Amino acid sequence: MLNTVILAVSAMIGISLLLNLWRFMIGPHILDRVIALDTMYINAIALIVILGIFMGSPLYYDGALFIAMLGFVSTSAVCKFILRGDIIE
């Protein structure tokens, strides 16, 4: 039963990743693209956590935490670049 639920949730998250990729490609503004990338890494984290549950290995959780930290820093850097035009002052 758990394997069926994990497969269904993975398919749903995969569909949401494809929709985020579509928004990233045709987003009319840069802010749409930033939000699409932000939600893409959140969905990637969810997929990695689900894979960790499926495999039963805690190593995947460390990878998801690493991606979360990189995603936060990269989103902050892109937003700072959009506001000021420079990342390092």
C-alpha positions in Angstrom: 0.0 0.0 0.0 2.8 2.4 0.9 4.6 1.7 -2.4 1.4 2.6 -4.3 1.0 5.9 -2.4 4.7 6.8 -2.9 4.4 6.1 -6.6 1.3 8.2 -6.9 2.8 11.1 -5.0 6.0 11.0 -7.0 3.9 11.2 -10.2 2.0 14.2 -8.9 5.2 16.0 -7.9 6.7 15.1 -11.3 3.8 16.7 -13.0 4.2 19.8 -10.9 7.9 19.9 -11.9 6.9 19.8 -15.5 4.4 22.6 -15.0 7.1 24.7 -13.2 9.5 24.1 -16.0 6.8 25.3 -18.4 6.4 28.5 -16.4 10.1 28.9 -16.2 10.4 28.7 -20.0 7.6 31.0 -21.0 7.4 33.3 -18.0 6.9 36.8 -19.3 8.7 38.4 -16.4 11.9 37.6 -14.5 10.0 37.3 -11.3 7.9 34.5 -12.8 11.0 32.7 -13.6 12.5 33.2 -10.1 9.3 31.9 -8.5 9.3 28.9 -10.9 12.9 28.0 -9.9 12.0 28.4 -6.3 9.1 26.0 -6.5 11.2 23.6 -8.7 13.8 23.2 -6.0 11.1 22.7 -3.3 9.5 20.0 -5.5 12.9 18.4 -6.0 13.4 18.3 -2.2 10.0 16.6 -1.9 11.0 14.0 -4.5 14.3 13.3 -2.7 12.6 12.9 0.6 10.1 10.5 -0.9 12.9 8.6 -2.5 14.6 8.4 1.0 11.4 7.0 2.5 11.1 4.5 -0.3 14.7 3.3 -0.1 14.8 3.6 3.7 18.1 5.4 3.7 18.8 8.6 5.8 21.5 9.7 3.3 18.8 11.2 1.0 17.6 13.5 3.8 21.1 15.1 4.0 21.0 15.7 0.3 17.5 17.3 0.6 18.8 19.5 3.4 21.8 20.5 1.2 19.5 21.4 -1.7 17.3 23.4 0.6 20.2 25.5 1.8 21.5 26.1 -1.8 18.1 27.0 -3.0 17.6 29.6 -0.2 20.9 31.2 -0.9 20.5 31.2 -4.7 17.0 32.7 -4.4 18.3 35.4 -2.1 21.2 36.1 -4.5 18.9 36.4 -7.5 16.5 38.7 -5.7 19.3 40.9 -4.6 20.6 41.0 -8.2 17.2 42.0 -9.5 16.8 44.8 -6.9 20.3 46.3 -7.1 21.9 44.9 -10.2 24.9 43.7 -8.2 25.3 40.8 -5.8 28.6 41.8 -4.1 28.8 45.4 -2.9 
